[in-house]
Amino acid sequence: MTLFAKIFSYLFHPIFAPLYSVAILFRLPIYLNYKLPQEFINFSYAVVLLNLVVSPILVSLYLKRKGLLESLEMKSAKERIIPYVVSALLYGLTFFLFRQIQMPELYLKFFLGAFFAILTLLIGAALSQKISAHLAGLGGICGMLYSVSMITFVDTLTWLLLAIIISGLVASSRLVLKSHSGIELISGFFLGFGIQLILFS
């Protein structure tokens, strides 16, 4: 059970949330996707991978090497402050870059929502509150899927149900690993979901 919980926690680590999100967005039968050239989509993947996945991992490894992190799991709220600051800056940079290259507004809202979610997680960490980033990321994906469906009338029900099931499995995994309390997981999910819902409305 513990091994399964660890695997799920790694597979759906919040650092991968932006990559999963753009992959889903570009696969949905939204009219905008038919207007985007493949070069633009490939560039978007490259930016997300470099800015929001690889860079945060490298920063975390550096912080651990310098003794500023006890482990990459960041078990205490205090350990999460610097990584959250770095992530917020990287999301802000990514949002600005995508805006400069005229990414559709619908997609930009997701990155803006993720930026505000990380700021909220940062404030929580500064106040010694360890809100679940795993569930904030998954809640953001669920909020994005629900909102996109309401705006574009595209059926996202299958993706949404899958995201909800995965959210439940990840939440259970975090409880098994004793990484979070129930309230930290619930607050994380509704933080991510709520911010996306507000921005897309």
C-alpha positions as CSV (number, residue, x, y, z in Angstrom):
1,M,0.0,0.0,0.0
2,T,2.8,2.4,0.9
3,L,4.6,1.6,-2.4
4,F,1.4,2.3,-4.4
5,A,0.9,5.6,-2.5
6,K,4.5,6.7,-3.3
7,I,4.1,5.9,-6.9
8,F,0.9,7.8,-7.2
9,S,2.4,10.7,-5.3
10,Y,5.3,10.9,-7.7
11,L,3.3,10.4,-10.9
12,F,0.9,13.2,-10.0
13,H,3.3,15.4,-8.3
14,P,2.2,19.1,-8.7
15,I,5.3,19.9,-10.7
16,F,3.8,17.9,-13.5
17,A,0.4,19.5,-13.3
18,P,1.1,22.2,-16.0
19,L,2.4,19.6,-18.4
20,Y,-0.7,17.4,-17.9
21,S,-2.9,20.5,-18.2
22,V,-1.6,21.7,-21.6
23,A,-1.6,18.2,-22.9
24,I,-5.3,17.9,-22.1
25,L,-6.1,21.4,-23.4
26,F,-4.4,20.8,-26.7
27,R,-6.2,17.4,-27.1
28,L,-9.7,18.8,-26.5
29,P,-11.8,19.4,-29.6
30,I,-11.9,23.2,-29.0
31,Y,-12.1,25.4,-32.1
32,L,-9.0,27.3,-31.0
33,N,-6.9,24.1,-31.3
34,Y,-7.7,23.8,-35.0
35,K,-6.3,27.4,-35.5
36,L,-3.0,26.8,-33.7
37,P,-0.1,25.7,-35.8
38,Q,1.8,22.6,-34.7
39,E,5.0,24.7,-34.2
40,F,3.1,26.9,-31.6
41,I,1.9,23.8,-29.7
42,N,5.4,22.3,-29.7
43,F,6.9,25.5,-28.5
44,S,4.3,25.7,-25.7
45,Y,5.2,22.2,-24.6
46,A,8.9,23.1,-24.6
47,V,8.3,26.3,-22.5
48,V,6.2,24.5,-20.0
49,L,8.6,21.6,-19.7
50,L,11.7,23.9,-19.3
51,N,10.1,26.6,-17.1
52,L,7.7,24.7,-15.0
53,V,9.1,21.2,-14.7
54,V,12.8,21.1,-15.3
55,S,13.8,24.4,-13.7
56,P,11.9,23.8,-10.4
57,I,13.4,20.4,-10.1
58,L,16.9,21.8,-10.6
59,V,16.3,24.5,-8.1
60,S,15.0,22.0,-5.5
61,L,18.0,19.8,-6.0
62,Y,20.3,22.8,-5.5
63,L,18.5,23.8,-2.3
64,K,18.8,20.3,-1.0
65,R,22.5,20.2,-1.8
66,K,22.9,23.5,0.1
67,G,21.1,22.1,3.1
68,L,18.0,24.4,2.7
69,L,15.8,21.3,2.2
70,E,15.9,18.2,4.3
71,S,14.3,16.2,1.5
72,L,12.6,16.8,-1.8
73,E,9.3,15.8,-0.2
74,M,9.4,19.2,1.7
75,K,7.6,17.8,4.7
76,S,7.5,21.1,6.7
77,A,5.7,24.3,5.6
78,K,8.9,26.3,6.2
79,E,10.8,24.2,3.6
80,R,8.2,25.0,1.0
81,I,8.6,28.8,1.1
82,I,11.6,29.2,-1.2
83,P,10.4,26.6,-3.8
84,Y,7.0,28.4,-3.9
85,V,8.7,31.7,-4.4
86,V,10.7,30.3,-7.3
87,S,7.6,28.6,-8.8
88,A,5.6,31.8,-8.5
89,L,8.3,33.7,-10.4
90,L,8.5,31.0,-13.1
91,Y,4.7,30.9,-13.6
92,G,4.7,34.7,-13.8
93,L,7.5,34.5,-16.4
94,T,5.7,31.8,-18.4
95,F,2.4,33.7,-18.3
96,F,4.2,36.9,-19.6
97,L,6.0,34.9,-22.3
98,F,2.8,33.2,-23.5
99,R,1.0,36.5,-23.5
100,Q,3.7,38.0,-25.7
101,I,3.3,35.3,-28.3
102,Q,-0.5,35.7,-28.2
103,M,-1.5,32.4,-26.7
104,P,-5.3,32.3,-26.7
105,E,-6.8,34.0,-23.6
106,L,-8.7,30.9,-22.7
107,Y,-5.4,29.0,-22.1
108,L,-3.7,32.0,-20.5
109,K,-6.3,31.9,-17.7
110,F,-5.0,28.5,-16.5
111,F,-1.5,29.8,-16.0
112,L,-2.7,32.9,-14.3
113,G,-4.8,30.7,-12.0
114,A,-1.9,28.5,-11.2
115,F,0.2,31.6,-10.4
116,F,-2.4,32.8,-7.9
117,A,-2.8,29.3,-6.4
118,I,1.0,29.2,-5.8
119,L,0.9,32.6,-4.2
120,T,-1.8,31.4,-1.9
121,L,0.2,28.2,-1.0
122,L,3.2,30.5,-0.4
123,I,1.2,32.7,2.0
124,G,-0.1,29.6,3.7
125,A,3.5,28.2,4.1
126,A,4.7,31.5,5.5
127,L,1.9,31.1,8.1
128,S,3.0,27.5,8.8
129,Q,0.0,26.1,7.0
130,K,0.9,23.1,4.8
131,I,-1.9,23.1,2.2
132,S,-1.6,20.2,-0.2
133,A,0.1,21.3,-3.4
134,H,-0.7,17.9,-4.9
135,L,-4.4,18.5,-4.5
136,A,-4.2,22.1,-5.5
137,G,-2.7,21.1,-8.8
138,L,-5.3,18.4,-9.4
139,G,-8.1,20.7,-8.2
140,G,-6.8,23.3,-10.7
141,I,-7.0,20.7,-13.5
142,C,-10.6,19.8,-12.5
143,G,-11.5,23.5,-12.3
144,M,-10.0,24.1,-15.7
145,L,-11.9,21.2,-17.3
146,Y,-15.2,22.2,-15.8
147,S,-14.8,25.9,-16.8
148,V,-13.7,25.1,-20.4
149,S,-16.8,22.9,-20.8
150,M,-19.0,25.7,-19.6
151,I,-17.4,28.3,-21.9
152,T,-16.9,26.3,-25.1
153,F,-19.7,23.7,-24.7
154,V,-17.1,21.0,-25.4
155,D,-17.7,17.8,-23.6
156,T,-15.0,17.3,-21.0
157,L,-16.9,14.9,-18.7
158,T,-14.6,11.9,-19.3
159,W,-11.5,13.9,-18.6
160,L,-13.2,15.6,-15.6
161,L,-14.3,12.2,-14.1
162,L,-10.8,10.8,-14.6
163,A,-9.2,13.9,-12.9
164,I,-11.6,13.5,-10.0
165,I,-10.8,9.8,-9.6
166,I,-7.1,10.5,-9.7
167,S,-7.6,13.3,-7.1
168,G,-9.2,10.9,-4.8
169,L,-6.5,8.3,-5.2
170,V,-3.7,10.9,-4.7
171,A,-5.5,12.2,-1.6
172,S,-5.7,8.7,-0.2
173,S,-2.0,8.2,-1.0
174,R,-1.1,11.3,0.8
175,L,-3.0,10.2,3.8
176,V,-1.4,6.7,3.8
177,L,2.0,8.4,3.7
178,K,0.9,10.7,6.5
179,S,2.0,13.7,4.4
180,H,-1.1,15.7,5.0
181,S,-4.2,15.8,7.1
182,G,-7.7,15.6,5.6
183,I,-8.3,19.3,5.9
184,E,-5.0,20.1,4.2
185,L,-6.0,17.9,1.3
186,I,-9.5,19.3,1.0
187,S,-8.4,22.9,1.2
188,G,-5.8,22.2,-1.4
189,F,-8.3,20.8,-3.9
190,F,-10.8,23.6,-3.5
191,L,-8.1,26.2,-3.6
192,G,-7.0,25.0,-7.1
193,F,-10.6,24.4,-8.3
194,G,-11.9,27.6,-6.9
195,I,-9.3,29.9,-8.4
196,Q,-9.7,28.4,-11.9
197,L,-13.5,28.7,-11.6
198,I,-13.2,32.4,-10.6
199,L,-10.8,33.3,-13.4
200,F,-12.7,31.4,-16.1
201,S,-16.1,32.9,-15.1
